[in-house]
Amino acid sequence: MTNKNYSNVPVFENGLAQPVFPFTDGKSGEKYDPKTSTIVRYCVYVESDYDMDGDGKRDLIKVFIQVPRSSVEGNYKAASLFEARPYCAGVQADGYDHMKQVENKEYHKFDFADLNKTVPARIPTDYISSLNLSLKADPTDWYYPDKGNNNSMVYENLDNFNYYLVRGFAVIISAGFGSLGSDGFNYVGSDYERDAFKFVVEWLHGNRVAYADRECTIATKADWSNGNVAMTGRSYAGTMPFAVATTGVEGLKTIVPVAGISDWYSQQNQQGAQRYWPKEMLNSFLAYFCSSRYNDATLTEKERNDIAAFHHELSFQQLKCGFDYDKDFWGSGNYRLNADKLKCSALIVQGLNDENVSTKQFEMMHKSFEKAGQTVKALIHQGPHITPTMPNKNYGILIDGKFYDDIVNEWISHYLYDIENNAESMPAVLAQDNLNQRNWETEDSWTTKHNMKLESIESGVTIIDTNWENANISAENFDDVVVQESTNMNKRYLTAPFEKPVTIQGTVCVSLKAALKDGNSENDFNPENRNDADTLTMKLGSSAFSGKMDDIEITVLLCDVCDEKFNSIQTVDPERNIVPVVTIKEKGIVNGGELPPFDEVEFSTVHKNYRVITRAFADLCNPEAGYEPETATNSIQLKKGEYHDYHIYLNATRYTIEPGHCLAVVIATEDPINCLIHKTYSIEIENSSVHAEVPVTKVFENYTLSAK
């Protein structure tokens, strides 16, 4: 029965959806009454095309729905904001311990060909409306203890999108295959993972069947939906919008990915070398971490062992690749290869101090949208791995004087409700200034028309090795040491001070000639496990396993240095994850309606005489490797004294150098932070070969590099 108290419809003013819908919380039975809640919450089970777990039935994908009651009661059709987040149904936080537990364990052989078995779709015997289904909703379906994460409650992102609920949008959340309530296996970077979330979009658009429960006899439709979907989220949840967009699925009108991965290979590796953190180099680690299905009490021992056997086999498939690109293993997760299928717009958000998901990821997919002729904008801030509004931490930063969610509101109101506003007239690039974080600069394109060249005037050769102790280098001080002086582990090439400011924007390429100088290649250069990784992960790069020489790493940094200390925004922890914030206005971020405001914050600055602008890693065994991930396919056997040309592409950046400052190109061997396998070797570099191509926003003179 329709209740006139819930008859609001979306209201748009100045191009923005307004907070006209009342809000009720969905966290507990005490607070949530399905009969009276102004926000309706319930779960459905979307039927996929796959039977990954081999039980003879198509795998189900659990989907959590939040939508204003007015829409469910038929007063208007709601557009959907969809977050595909494999963590949201719970995690297995004991990942490191688990990897050590299974490193020598034997499992039954899992044949990946079995994932492709075809089974018929179910045939529903009845139908239930969204309203009637929602009246049966139980909050324990979405808000329950996460057994894998210290009994925190999930869906732990339940409140992240309340801003949009009170403005009339539906909020859709799913963890996909392998999560609690869903079937199948978490298969990182695969077509299966991508398609699970594509199937959800299809259901929202009216093109797929979902069921009221796991018994799968009663079908249900998104009868409140206008068929238009936007995807958003950060990190893994920012990755899935890229993946689903490259399917060209009908109904996906736009995406707002935050720190998303466009290619899983170059998230874990870079030009044949290890890039990510040592203990998380195997995709099976992340797959296990996200597999809250392990906590399903109804699973049989065989079903649980099948999940484990699948993940174990996933480990061995990756180990065969080493650190090189393999199209069979990595190709499905290289979303940019499917740029021709893109049919939606994108507002891509990225932090320049993000060392978790590298800035290269946003740039590659930005290029893909341009290649596809689709509207794409870039919103670039100075933060780390964050969203400009962080609901779980009750704070946010302003974007050029605006609330971040207001910007997204304008964007999705245009694409989901056809509101004529200024969304498409946003600048192609809106970037937070590193010199003054309250200043936001605009560009007509991310790709610049100008390059500045840095060329070494040094002669002779430089020899660098991997002896951390001789260099007094550790994970805690690597940047401090190598940026400020040359050691046995690194060489620093420095420009003269700049006379006027210059803004770098894009990908810097550092080229050099180098050769293996010394090292015991027959013993894989005497590998050491300095970061206490499990022995299974330590097999990455082992010639005994992959049959090739691998991961003779070179690290390249581009740095801003000055004789005098200066303020800059940069990470402050050894793992390079944390940029502290300071509150400048309590309750300054307005959410509207009955929602509490968040604090307005700014990034703290540090006072040093250097700042690492960008960095990259490469393997000397992959001289063919370049910008594109697939160029790291071919590796060679290094011979002592045999030189090769290398072109190392640093992670994308935007950074302004002040007058009186210098640019430093630092070439080192191992970076202890990213070092899975410490090896003993030395490299010889031809000094005169070192040069860099630096994309800049304006015409700028070239500079020479001197070794200092």
Secondary structure, DSSP 8 states (H G I E B T S, - for coil): ---GGG-----EETTEE---S-----S-TTT--TTT-SEEEEEEEEE-S--TT-SSS--EEEEEEEEEHHHHTTSS-EEEEEEE-TTTT---TTHHHHHHHHTT-------GGGGG--------SEE--HHHHHTT--GGGTSEE-TTTTT-EESTTTTTTHHHHTTT-EEEEE--TTSTTS-S---TTSHHHHHHHHHHHHHHHT-S-EESSTT--EEE--TTEEEEEEEEEETHHHHHHHHHHTTT-TTEEEEEEES--SBHHHHHEETTEE-S-GGG-SHHHHHHHT-GGGG-TT--HHHHHHHHHHHHHHHHHHHHHTTS--HHHHGGGBGGGGGGG--SEEEEEEETT-SSS-HHHHHHHHHHHHHTT--EEEEEES-SS--SEEGGGTEE-EETTEEHHHHHHHHHHHHHH---SSGGGS-SEEEE-SS-TT-EEEES-SS-SEEEEEEE---SEEEEE--HHHHT--TTTHHHHHHHS-BTTEEEEE----SS-EEEEE--EEEEEEEEEEE-GGGTT--B-TT---TTGGGTT-HHHHSS----EEEEEEEEEEEEEEEE----STTS----EEEEEEEEE---TT---EEEEEE--EEEEEEEEEEEEEETT-TT--SSGGGGS------TT--EEEEEE---EEEEE-TT-EEEEEEES--GGG-SSB--EEEEEEGGG-EEEEEESS----EEEEE-
